[in-house]
């Protein structure tokens, strides 16, 4: 069931979005060569709890009921999503996706940013730029009166025009009292299909774009990696649908 939020609910989600944006402000200076992944996880969790919120991802169960061990998902290079922050040391020349969720006063917010660690090569710079542009194009479709599939079509048509692969097994989603609500939002497909977007729908839109094939593999309980082990990038915002441009609840300063 697609949920339309009340103005009060949207306002609470705005507050959670601001906490989440602040978490990225805390994390960004740490996204550099030599940083240990668990230190990023710790810094983000401390910020979220100091703000009176809870990390959405910590102890979130997977399909087997096993809890996610971190407060953030930290996905390096070929990891598409759900990388577990541990003893990994960030290395120059790599890209790292940081996905963070916040649970505040009964509502979730969710966002992701991919960072360049030191100097990266042209192929990785292009991948990051394509994925970020795909998010911008998707957001432009997230307005009342358009169809849900217009969002994914915008991602796919642009990313594939740039010879990148669009992940199909993972999707964006509705968000609110639950981290994952209806509707699912694929990053591919034909336009003009699915539900019509309505004012005060809250959505997490998240292109996941690969440098090579769109195909992915599951590794262990959590990590999803590209099948060809080429890098992947991930950008995401939680938004509220309006009658015009969507309101981005998780935009960082």
Buried (B, 14 or more C-beta within 10 A) or exposed (E): EBBEBEEEBBEBBBBBBBBBBBBBEBBBEBBEEEBBBBEBBBBBBEBBEEBEBBBBBBEBEEEEEEEBBBBBBBBBBBBBBBBBBEEBEBBEEBBBBBBBBBBBEEBBBBBBBBBBBEEBEEEBEBBBEBBBBBBBBBBBBBBBEBBBBBBBBBBBBBBBEBEBBBBBEBBBBBBBEEBBBEBBBBBBBEBEEBEEBEBBBBBBBBBBBBBBBBEBBEEEBBBBBBBBEBBBBBBBBBBBBBEEEBBBBBBBE
